[in-house]
Amino acid sequence: MFEVLKSSWALLLGMLMLMLGNGLQSSLLGVRGGEAGFSAFQLSVVMSSYFAGFLLASRMTPELIRRVGHVRVFAALGSFISAVLILYPAFPNPIVWAIGRVIIGFCFCGVYVTAESWLNNSASNENRGQALSLYMIVQMVGIIAAQAMLLIPDTSGFFLFVLGSVLVSVAFAPILLSISPTPAFETTKRMSLAQLFRTSPLGCVGMFLLGGVYAAQFGMSAVYGTAAGLSLQQISMFVAAFYVGALVLQYPLGFLSDRMDRRRLITIVAFLGGASAVFAVAFSANFVVLLVSAFLIGGMANPLYSLLIAYTNDFLGHEDMASASAGMLFINGLGAITGPLIIGWVMDTVGPQGFFILIAVLLLLLTAYGLWRMTRRPAPTVDETGRFAPISQASSPVFMEVAQEYAIEAAESADQPKDTAA
């Protein structure tokens, strides 16, 4: 771990500040949009626009990098992020905000692609797993810490937006000033979605449903808090609880994943997350219950992403794992775009509890589909499964491919016969 910190501290520090800015702007828009009188559906359009931009950039950024290089793409996209963050309070209009969120999502994906390429370049085969884990922890810590920044007094209405812009701008300094070599950028040949679905129906369906859950907690949790009448401090704690749960439970569930039937674990985890959402609907008047439910939903839903990838890998050859990553990311992105739109409509129809109702429906649907898939084919034995690798849904295609490559290396190492010579 020390070697990873020594070689990548500037990159990790920069990513921490980027996640502070990204986490702040997402929650801030939910709160300020509610105060400005935007409907839940209007805000859902704003929030889903981020994922539309993110998905678009996942296809376009590699070509941009090949044309002009990592450094220019990194700096240009960072400048756009800073500019949009400042423009938000100047134009409190849902259409303008939606356009801004498309740009923000596009730029953040491009920034992640570039930064994660550098991270992969600086890591060795021996410490790549530690680098992946540390990077994911930095992402989660940044989003959690960003929620506390909501409590900073802002009488002007502009300060928090400016603060987010400054954080993003400053984040590029340690990265660009400390990293000299730019890595070669290559992407793996994609696997068709039809082939991916035939390989793992549960992985594909789960990825789509989980995209909606992730988009709900990242984009709509602050919208729910505002609509439910929570105070700013309560909203901050509520949003943070999702990511604290993800941070705390990711590794215990990963430990279990390598030691039991993954399909069974996926079904159990999805049920627990769905049950937590139902519990929140039933006892929404109790703020402590909301915090516990958010902790459990985040703690169940976020590791599910890595579990579904690991489960899908169990049915792929080593040579196909990396090529499947783009398809899984695309399916998850479609769910992330669709999820907030449906949640916004449900919240406008039945009230704030529509937030938890839809999360419960998505996770319980995944539970039911997992149970049905158990009747269709036997699960691989524990000895036949690959290694779990922690992956955040906020990561770019590069991180996904790096994590897949790490899983391949671990699987190939496990397959090699051990030296038994005396």
Backbone torsions as a table, in degrees:
resi	resn	phi	psi	omega
1	MET	NA	-37.2	-179.9
2	PHE	-63.8	-39.0	179.2
3	GLU	-64.0	-37.7	177.5
4	VAL	-64.4	-45.3	179.0
5	LEU	-62.9	-40.4	-178.3
6	LYS	-64.2	-40.0	-175.9
7	SER	-88.2	-20.9	-171.9
8	SER	-128.4	16.8	-174.5
9	TRP	-60.9	-39.5	-178.7
10	ALA	-65.5	-42.2	178.5
11	LEU	-63.9	-44.0	-179.1
12	LEU	-67.8	-38.1	176.8
13	LEU	-64.2	-43.4	177.8
14	GLY	-62.7	-41.1	179.3
15	MET	-67.5	-34.2	176.6
16	LEU	-60.2	-45.2	179.7
17	MET	-68.4	-35.0	176.2
18	LEU	-63.6	-41.7	179.4
19	MET	-69.5	-31.9	173.6
20	LEU	-60.6	-46.3	179.9
21	GLY	-66.6	-40.5	-178.5
22	ASN	-70.1	-44.6	179.0
23	GLY	-64.2	-36.6	179.6
24	LEU	-67.7	-46.5	-175.3
25	GLN	-66.4	-34.2	-179.3
26	SER	-66.2	-49.1	179.9
27	SER	-69.3	-37.2	-178.4
28	LEU	-63.4	-40.8	178.2
29	LEU	-64.6	-38.5	178.1
30	GLY	-61.9	-42.2	-179.4
31	VAL	-71.9	-50.4	-176.4
32	ARG	-68.4	-33.9	177.4
33	GLY	-64.2	-40.8	176.9
34	GLY	-64.0	-40.8	178.6
35	GLU	-65.9	-30.1	-179.2
36	ALA	-82.1	-3.4	177.5
37	GLY	91.4	12.7	176.5
38	PHE	-66.8	142.5	175.3
39	SER	-74.6	164.4	178.2
40	ALA	-61.0	-37.8	179.8
41	PHE	-67.9	-41.3	177.3
42	GLN	-59.3	-43.4	178.7
43	LEU	-68.5	-31.4	177.8
44	SER	-66.6	-35.4	175.4
45	VAL	-64.3	-43.2	178.2
46	VAL	-58.9	-47.6	-175.4
47	MET	-69.5	-40.0	-179.4
48	SER	-69.3	-22.9	179.7
49	SER	-62.0	-31.6	177.9
50	TYR	-57.7	-45.0	-175.9
51	PHE	-73.7	-28.2	173.7
52	ALA	-64.5	-44.8	177.0
53	GLY	-64.4	-40.5	-179.8
54	PHE	-62.1	-44.8	-178.7
55	LEU	-66.9	-38.9	177.8
56	LEU	-62.6	-43.4	-178.8
57	ALA	-67.1	-30.5	179.9
58	SER	-62.4	-23.6	177.5
59	ARG	-92.4	-32.5	-171.2
60	MET	-95.1	-30.2	-174.6
61	THR	-60.2	-42.7	178.9
62	PRO	-53.4	-40.5	179.2
63	GLU	-68.7	-37.7	176.9
64	LEU	-60.8	-43.1	-179.1
65	ILE	-64.9	-40.1	179.4
66	ARG	-64.4	-33.6	-177.4
67	ARG	-75.5	-48.6	-170.9
68	VAL	-119.5	-8.0	176.6
69	GLY	97.3	160.3	-177.1
70	HIS	-59.9	-48.8	-171.9
71	VAL	-62.3	-46.0	-178.2
72	ARG	-66.0	-42.6	177.9
73	VAL	-62.1	-44.9	-179.3
74	PHE	-57.9	-50.6	-177.0
75	ALA	-68.1	-41.7	-177.5
76	ALA	-65.5	-45.4	-179.4
77	LEU	-66.7	-37.2	176.9
78	GLY	-61.8	-38.3	178.4
79	SER	-64.2	-40.6	177.8
80	PHE	-63.5	-41.5	179.2
81	ILE	-59.6	-48.9	-179.8
82	SER	-59.4	-41.4	-178.6
83	ALA	-65.6	-44.5	-178.1
84	VAL	-65.4	-39.2	-179.6
85	LEU	-60.5	-36.4	179.1
86	ILE	-75.1	-31.1	-177.0
87	LEU	-76.8	-23.0	-178.2
88	TYR	-50.1	-55.6	-176.2
89	PRO	-70.2	-18.8	180.0
90	ALA	-75.6	-23.0	-178.2
91	PHE	-132.4	76.1	-178.8
92	PRO	-74.4	71.8	-178.4
93	ASN	-133.5	132.2	-175.5
94	PRO	-60.4	-33.2	179.2
95	ILE	-68.8	-44.9	178.6
96	VAL	-62.7	-42.8	179.5
97	TRP	-64.8	-38.0	179.2
98	ALA	-63.8	-42.6	177.6
99	ILE	-63.0	-42.4	177.6
100	GLY	-61.1	-38.6	180.0
101	ARG	-69.4	-33.8	174.3
102	VAL	-60.8	-46.1	179.6
103	ILE	-63.3	-45.2	179.9
104	ILE	-60.9	-45.9	179.7
105	GLY	-62.1	-42.5	177.9
106	PHE	-60.5	-47.5	-175.5
107	CYS	-68.7	-41.6	-179.6
108	PHE	-65.3	-39.0	176.8
109	CYS	-61.3	-44.5	178.6
110	GLY	-62.0	-39.9	177.7
111	VAL	-64.8	-43.2	179.4
112	TYR	-63.6	-42.0	178.5
113	VAL	-56.8	-46.4	-178.4
114	THR	-66.3	-48.8	-177.8
115	ALA	-63.7	-41.0	-177.8
116	GLU	-71.4	-27.1	173.1
117	SER	-64.5	-43.5	177.2
118	TRP	-63.4	-41.4	179.9
119	LEU	-61.7	-44.2	179.6
120	ASN	-64.4	-37.2	-179.3
121	ASN	-67.0	-34.0	-177.2
122	SER	-84.9	-15.0	-179.1
123	ALA	-89.0	151.2	176.0
124	SER	-103.5	170.5	178.5
125	ASN	-60.7	-31.7	-177.1
126	GLU	-73.3	-33.6	-175.4
127	ASN	-114.3	12.5	-177.6
128	ARG	-63.1	-37.9	178.2
129	GLY	-63.1	-39.9	177.7
130	GLN	-66.8	-38.2	179.3
131	ALA	-64.2	-42.2	178.3
132	LEU	-61.6	-45.4	-178.5
133	SER	-64.6	-44.4	-178.4
134	LEU	-65.5	-39.2	178.8
135	TYR	-63.4	-42.9	179.9
136	MET	-66.6	-38.1	177.5
137	ILE	-63.1	-42.0	178.3
138	VAL	-60.7	-42.0	178.0
139	GLN	-59.0	-48.9	-178.1
140	MET	-65.0	-44.3	-179.6
141	VAL	-61.8	-39.4	179.4
142	GLY	-62.2	-44.4	-179.6
143	ILE	-67.4	-40.3	179.3
144	ILE	-63.3	-48.0	-178.6
145	ALA	-64.3	-31.1	-179.6
146	ALA	-61.5	-30.5	-177.6
147	GLN	-67.9	-31.2	177.5
148	ALA	-67.2	-26.6	-179.1
149	MET	-70.9	-17.1	175.9
150	LEU	-61.4	-23.7	-175.3
151	LEU	-84.5	-5.6	177.6
152	ILE	-66.2	127.9	-179.5
153	PRO	-58.2	136.8	-177.7
154	ASP	-141.4	77.8	-177.4
155	THR	-69.2	-26.9	-177.7
156	SER	-78.5	-24.6	-175.3
157	GLY	85.6	-7.6	-177.5
158	PHE	-108.9	-24.0	-166.9
159	PHE	-58.7	-46.1	-176.6
160	LEU	-66.0	-33.8	175.6
161	PHE	-67.1	-41.6	177.6
162	VAL	-64.3	-40.9	179.3
163	LEU	-60.5	-43.3	176.8
164	GLY	-61.1	-41.1	178.8
165	SER	-63.2	-42.9	179.6
166	VAL	-63.9	-43.8	179.8
167	LEU	-58.5	-44.6	-180.0
168	VAL	-65.3	-43.2	-179.1
169	SER	-63.2	-45.8	-178.2
170	VAL	-68.6	-28.5	-177.1
171	ALA	-58.6	-28.3	-175.8
172	PHE	-78.8	-20.6	-176.7
173	ALA	-61.1	-56.5	-178.7
174	PRO	-62.0	-30.5	-178.4
175	ILE	-72.1	-51.6	-175.0
176	LEU	-72.4	-27.7	-178.5
177	LEU	-84.5	-15.9	-174.4
178	SER	-110.6	-18.9	-176.2
179	ILE	-105.4	114.0	-178.3
180	SER	-94.1	-50.7	-178.2
181	PRO	-76.3	137.6	175.4
182	THR	-103.2	130.7	-174.6
183	PRO	-72.7	155.2	171.5
184	ALA	-68.1	141.3	-176.8
185	PHE	-112.7	119.7	177.5
186	GLU	-135.9	146.0	174.6
187	THR	-119.0	151.5	-177.8
188	THR	-82.3	148.9	176.0
189	LYS	-60.7	133.9	-175.0
190	ARG	-79.0	148.4	171.7
191	MET	-92.5	141.7	-179.7
192	SER	-66.0	151.2	-179.7
193	LEU	-64.4	-36.0	179.2
194	ALA	-63.3	-43.6	178.9
195	GLN	-65.5	-39.3	179.4
196	LEU	-64.1	-42.0	-180.0
197	PHE	-65.8	-40.6	178.2
198	ARG	-63.3	-33.3	-179.9
199	THR	-70.1	-45.3	-177.3
200	SER	-148.6	88.4	176.7
201	PRO	-58.9	-41.1	179.9
202	LEU	-64.4	-39.6	178.9
203	GLY	-61.9	-42.3	-177.9
204	CYS	-71.1	-49.2	179.5
205	VAL	-62.9	-42.3	178.9
206	GLY	-62.3	-40.1	179.0
207	MET	-62.0	-41.6	-179.8
208	PHE	-65.8	-48.4	-179.6
209	LEU	-63.9	-39.0	-178.1
210	LEU	-69.6	-29.8	175.8
211	GLY	-58.6	-41.0	177.9
212	GLY	-65.4	-38.1	179.6
213	VAL	-67.0	-45.2	-179.4
214	TYR	-63.4	-44.0	-179.9
215	ALA	-63.1	-33.3	178.1
216	ALA	-64.5	-47.6	-176.1
217	GLN	-74.4	-31.5	-179.1
218	PHE	-81.0	-36.8	-174.4
219	GLY	-105.5	-33.7	-169.8
220	MET	-106.5	-6.5	-177.9
221	SER	-64.6	-39.9	177.2
222	ALA	-69.7	-32.6	176.2
223	VAL	-63.9	-43.2	176.6
224	TYR	-60.1	-47.3	-178.3
225	GLY	-58.4	-41.3	178.8
226	THR	-66.7	-45.1	-179.1
227	ALA	-66.1	-31.7	-179.0
228	ALA	-82.4	-3.6	177.6
229	GLY	81.8	20.5	177.1
230	LEU	-71.7	150.9	175.7
231	SER	-73.0	167.2	-179.8
232	LEU	-61.0	-39.8	178.1
233	GLN	-64.7	-40.7	178.7
234	GLN	-67.0	-39.5	177.2
235	ILE	-61.4	-43.4	179.3
236	SER	-58.8	-46.5	-180.0
237	MET	-67.5	-39.0	-178.0
238	PHE	-64.0	-49.0	-179.9
239	VAL	-64.2	-42.1	-179.2
240	ALA	-63.3	-32.1	-176.7
241	ALA	-59.8	-34.6	178.2
242	PHE	-59.4	-43.2	-174.3
243	TYR	-83.6	-28.5	172.5
244	VAL	-63.3	-43.2	177.0
245	GLY	-60.6	-42.3	178.7
246	ALA	-62.3	-41.6	-177.8
247	LEU	-68.2	-39.9	-175.5
248	VAL	-75.8	-38.9	-170.7
249	LEU	-98.6	-8.6	-178.8
250	GLN	-57.5	-48.4	-173.1
251	TYR	-78.4	-38.8	173.1
252	PRO	-59.2	-41.4	178.3
253	LEU	-68.8	-35.1	175.0
254	GLY	-63.3	-39.1	176.8
255	PHE	-60.7	-45.9	178.2
256	LEU	-64.9	-35.4	-176.8
257	SER	-59.8	-34.4	-178.7
258	ASP	-83.1	0.1	-173.7
259	ARG	-128.9	5.1	179.3
260	MET	-150.6	173.8	178.3
261	ASP	-60.3	114.9	-175.7
262	ARG	-64.1	-37.8	-178.5
263	ARG	-63.4	-40.2	177.5
264	ARG	-65.5	-41.0	179.4
265	LEU	-65.2	-41.6	177.8
266	ILE	-58.8	-44.1	-179.1
267	THR	-65.1	-42.7	179.6
268	ILE	-64.9	-45.4	-177.8
269	VAL	-64.8	-42.5	178.2
270	ALA	-62.8	-40.1	178.6
271	PHE	-64.2	-43.8	-179.7
272	LEU	-63.2	-39.8	177.1
273	GLY	-65.2	-43.5	178.6
274	GLY	-65.0	-41.0	178.4
275	ALA	-63.7	-36.3	177.7
276	SER	-63.7	-38.8	178.0
277	ALA	-67.2	-39.3	176.5
278	VAL	-62.9	-41.0	178.4
279	PHE	-60.9	-39.0	179.1
280	ALA	-66.2	-36.8	177.9
281	VAL	-65.3	-41.9	-176.1
282	ALA	-71.1	-29.9	-175.5
283	PHE	-127.5	42.6	-174.7
284	SER	-67.2	-18.4	-179.2
285	ALA	-74.4	-15.7	-178.3
286	ASN	-98.7	114.0	-175.4
287	PHE	-66.3	-33.5	178.2
288	VAL	-62.5	-40.0	177.5
289	VAL	-62.8	-40.7	177.9
290	LEU	-60.7	-41.7	179.6
291	LEU	-65.1	-45.1	-179.9
292	VAL	-63.6	-42.8	179.6
293	SER	-63.3	-43.9	178.7
294	ALA	-62.2	-40.9	178.5
295	PHE	-60.0	-46.0	-177.6
296	LEU	-72.1	-39.1	177.8
297	ILE	-62.5	-48.5	178.0
298	GLY	-63.2	-39.4	-178.7
299	GLY	-69.7	-26.2	177.5
300	MET	-90.4	-47.0	-172.3
301	ALA	-69.8	-42.1	-176.6
302	ASN	-66.8	-46.9	175.1
303	PRO	-63.7	-24.7	177.4
304	LEU	-56.1	-33.6	179.6
305	TYR	-58.8	-50.2	179.0
306	SER	-67.5	-37.0	179.6
307	LEU	-63.4	-42.3	179.9
308	LEU	-66.4	-37.2	177.1
309	ILE	-66.1	-45.4	179.4
310	ALA	-62.9	-40.2	179.0
311	TYR	-64.0	-43.5	178.1
312	THR	-62.3	-40.0	178.9
313	ASN	-61.3	-27.9	-179.2
314	ASP	-63.2	-19.7	-179.2
315	PHE	-107.4	7.7	-179.3
316	LEU	-112.0	148.5	169.3
317	GLY	-72.6	158.5	-179.7
318	HIS	-55.0	-35.5	-176.1
319	GLU	-73.1	-14.3	-176.9
320	ASP	-104.1	-9.5	-173.9
321	MET	-61.7	-49.0	-177.7
322	ALA	-65.9	-37.0	-178.5
323	SER	-69.2	-23.1	178.6
324	ALA	-78.0	-17.0	-172.7
325	SER	-63.2	-40.1	-178.6
326	ALA	-63.8	-39.8	178.6
327	GLY	-64.7	-42.7	179.3
328	MET	-65.3	-39.9	178.4
329	LEU	-65.1	-39.1	-179.9
330	PHE	-65.9	-44.2	178.9
331	ILE	-62.5	-43.8	177.9
332	ASN	-62.4	-37.7	179.4
333	GLY	-66.3	-37.8	176.7
334	LEU	-62.3	-41.7	177.4
335	GLY	-65.3	-37.0	-179.6
336	ALA	-67.8	-32.2	177.1
337	ILE	-72.9	-41.3	-175.8
338	THR	-74.4	-38.9	-174.0
339	GLY	-52.8	-55.6	-179.0
340	PRO	-60.7	-35.4	-179.8
341	LEU	-61.9	-43.7	179.6
342	ILE	-69.1	-42.4	179.9
343	ILE	-62.0	-41.8	178.9
344	GLY	-61.1	-42.2	178.9
345	TRP	-66.1	-42.4	179.7
346	VAL	-65.3	-40.2	179.0
347	MET	-64.6	-37.7	176.8
348	ASP	-68.7	-26.6	-176.8
349	THR	-85.7	-48.0	-174.0
350	VAL	-111.6	-5.7	-178.9
351	GLY	105.4	-177.0	-175.9
352	PRO	-55.8	-29.6	-177.1
353	GLN	-65.0	-12.1	175.1
354	GLY	-58.5	-26.5	177.6
355	PHE	-58.8	-54.0	-178.5
356	PHE	-74.3	-31.7	-179.7
357	ILE	-60.8	-46.5	-177.9
358	LEU	-70.1	-37.8	175.6
359	ILE	-59.2	-43.1	178.7
360	ALA	-61.9	-44.8	-179.7
361	VAL	-60.8	-45.4	-178.0
362	LEU	-63.5	-45.1	-177.7
363	LEU	-72.8	-35.0	177.8
364	LEU	-73.4	-31.2	172.1
365	LEU	-62.0	-42.2	177.5
366	LEU	-63.3	-38.7	176.6
367	THR	-59.9	-49.3	-178.2
368	ALA	-63.0	-41.8	-179.4
369	TYR	-67.1	-37.5	177.0
370	GLY	-62.9	-41.6	177.6
371	LEU	-63.4	-40.8	179.5
372	TRP	-65.6	-40.2	-179.2
373	ARG	-65.2	-25.6	177.6
374	MET	-63.5	-23.7	-179.9
375	THR	-87.9	-7.4	-173.0
376	ARG	-96.2	-32.9	178.1
377	ARG	-158.6	152.6	-179.9
378	PRO	-72.0	150.7	177.6
379	ALA	-81.6	151.0	174.9
380	PRO	-66.6	151.5	177.9
381	THR	-70.0	163.4	-179.2
382	VAL	-59.7	-36.8	-179.5
383	ASP	-67.0	-22.7	-178.1
384	GLU	-91.2	-7.7	-176.1
385	THR	-87.7	156.2	178.4
386	GLY	-85.2	-172.5	-175.4
387	ARG	-92.6	141.3	177.3
388	PHE	-73.2	136.2	175.6
389	ALA	-128.3	124.8	-179.2
390	PRO	-68.0	128.2	-179.4
391	ILE	-136.4	134.3	177.0
392	SER	-91.8	144.8	177.4
393	GLN	-70.8	-10.9	177.2
394	ALA	-83.9	-3.7	-174.3
395	SER	-80.8	161.6	-177.3
396	SER	-92.1	176.4	177.3
397	PRO	-58.5	-31.3	-179.7
398	VAL	-64.0	-47.1	-179.7
399	PHE	-62.0	-40.0	178.9
400	MET	-60.2	-46.1	-179.1
401	GLU	-67.4	-38.8	178.5
402	VAL	-63.3	-43.5	178.1
403	ALA	-62.3	-38.5	177.7
404	GLN	-65.1	-42.3	179.4
405	GLU	-63.8	-37.3	177.2
406	TYR	-63.8	-41.0	178.1
407	ALA	-63.9	-38.5	178.5
408	ILE	-64.0	-45.8	179.9
409	GLU	-60.9	-42.2	179.7
410	ALA	-65.1	-40.3	179.9
411	ALA	-66.5	-42.1	-179.7
412	GLU	-67.0	-36.2	177.1
413	SER	-64.9	-39.2	179.7
414	ALA	-68.5	-28.9	-179.2
415	ASP	-79.2	-18.6	-177.1
416	GLN	-71.7	135.6	179.5
417	PRO	-66.4	138.3	-179.8
418	LYS	-79.1	148.7	179.8
419	ASP	-74.7	113.4	-178.5
420	THR	-104.4	10.0	-178.9
421	ALA	-64.4	138.7	-177.5
422	ALA	-75.9	NA	NA
